[in-house]
Amino acid sequence: MPSRKMLVIGTAGFIGFHLAKKLLNRGDTVVGIDKEEVESRLNGF
């Protein structure tokens, strides 16, 4: 199967983390987004 670019939302959670990990293991490019990361950047952390 050819490599694909995938967007996974909620990568800090259990399901999102494991989904991203599985996609990476099969050779896909993964971009992960999570609300906690966005809030941290907005608050200067």
N, C-alpha and C positions, 0 to 999 in steps of 0.2 A: 504494500500500500504506500502511495507517495506521502511525503511529509506535508502536513497542513499547519496553518497558523490558527491557533485556538485562543479564545478569550474565555477565561474562567472567572466568574464573579463569586466572591465569598471564599477566597483561598485561605483565610485564617481559620475557617471552620473545618470540621472533621470531613465532611463530604467533599467540599471544594479542594481541600488539601490533597486528599487521596485521588480525586479525579485528575488534578493537575499532575501529580506524580505518575499516574498511569499513562497519561498522554505523553509526558516527557520520555518515559521508558520506551514507548513505541516509536519515538523519533519525531514527534510533533514539536513545533515551536509554540510555547505557551506564554501568554501574558495574563498575570493574575491581578485582580483588583479586589480590595476589601474595604469596607466602610471604616474599619479601625485605622488603616493606613492613611486614608483621606483625612480623617479627623485629626490624626497626629500631625500631619503636614500643615493643616490649617491652624493648629494651635502652637506651631513652632517647635515641635518635638523632633 
